[in-house]
Amino acid sequence: MVFTVEIDDKSKTGKSILHLLKDLSKTSSGIHFIETVEDNELLEKMKRSLKSGKASKQELNKTLKSILG
């Protein structure tokens, strides 16, 4: 069985839990830490990556196709 838990990182408890899960995901194959972002946040991150040269247009298109496909 797989569980998905939503944690708000604005609280002290939420930050502590996220830190713990990140650490556990590095050493345990049964825990996968997947950070999610809102669409607008993702768009801004992609724009910054493109402007800074961290990612090319081809890489961004490939990522978008994988998300939508």
C-alpha positions as CSV (number, residue, x, y, z in Angstrom):
1,M,0.0,0.0,0.0
2,V,1.2,3.5,-0.8
3,F,0.3,6.6,1.2
4,T,0.4,10.2,0.2
5,V,0.7,12.8,2.9
6,E,0.3,16.5,2.4
7,I,2.6,18.6,4.8
8,D,2.6,22.3,5.0
9,D,6.2,23.5,5.4
10,K,5.2,26.7,7.1
11,S,4.9,25.3,10.6
12,K,7.7,24.1,12.9
13,T,6.3,20.6,13.1
14,G,5.9,20.4,9.3
15,K,9.5,21.5,8.8
16,S,10.7,18.9,11.2
17,I,8.7,16.1,9.6
18,L,9.9,17.1,6.1
19,H,13.5,17.1,7.3
20,L,13.1,13.6,8.8
21,L,11.4,12.3,5.7
22,K,14.2,13.7,3.4
23,D,16.8,12.0,5.6
24,L,14.9,8.7,5.6
25,S,14.4,8.7,1.8
26,K,18.2,8.8,1.4
27,T,18.7,5.6,3.3
28,S,15.4,3.7,2.8
29,S,14.2,2.3,-0.5
30,G,10.7,2.2,0.8
31,I,10.4,6.0,1.3
32,H,10.3,8.3,-1.7
33,F,10.4,12.0,-1.1
34,I,8.6,13.9,-3.9
35,E,8.3,17.6,-3.6
36,T,5.4,19.1,-5.4
37,V,4.9,22.7,-6.5
38,E,1.9,24.7,-7.8
39,D,1.7,25.3,-11.5
40,N,2.7,29.0,-11.2
41,E,5.7,28.1,-9.0
42,L,6.8,25.5,-11.5
43,L,6.5,27.9,-14.4
44,E,8.6,30.5,-12.6
45,K,11.3,27.9,-11.7
46,M,11.4,26.7,-15.3
47,K,11.7,30.3,-16.5
48,R,14.6,30.9,-14.1
49,S,16.3,27.7,-15.2
50,L,16.0,28.7,-18.8
51,K,17.4,32.2,-18.2
52,S,20.3,31.0,-16.1
53,G,21.3,28.4,-18.5
54,K,20.7,25.5,-16.1
55,A,18.2,24.0,-18.6
56,S,17.7,24.3,-22.3
57,K,14.4,24.7,-24.2
58,Q,14.7,21.1,-25.3
59,E,15.0,19.9,-21.7
60,L,12.0,22.0,-20.6
61,N,9.9,20.7,-23.5
62,K,10.9,17.1,-22.6
63,T,9.9,17.7,-19.0
64,L,6.5,19.2,-20.0
65,K,5.8,16.4,-22.4
66,S,6.6,13.8,-19.7
67,I,4.3,15.7,-17.2
68,L,1.4,15.9,-19.7
69,G,1.9,12.5,-21.3
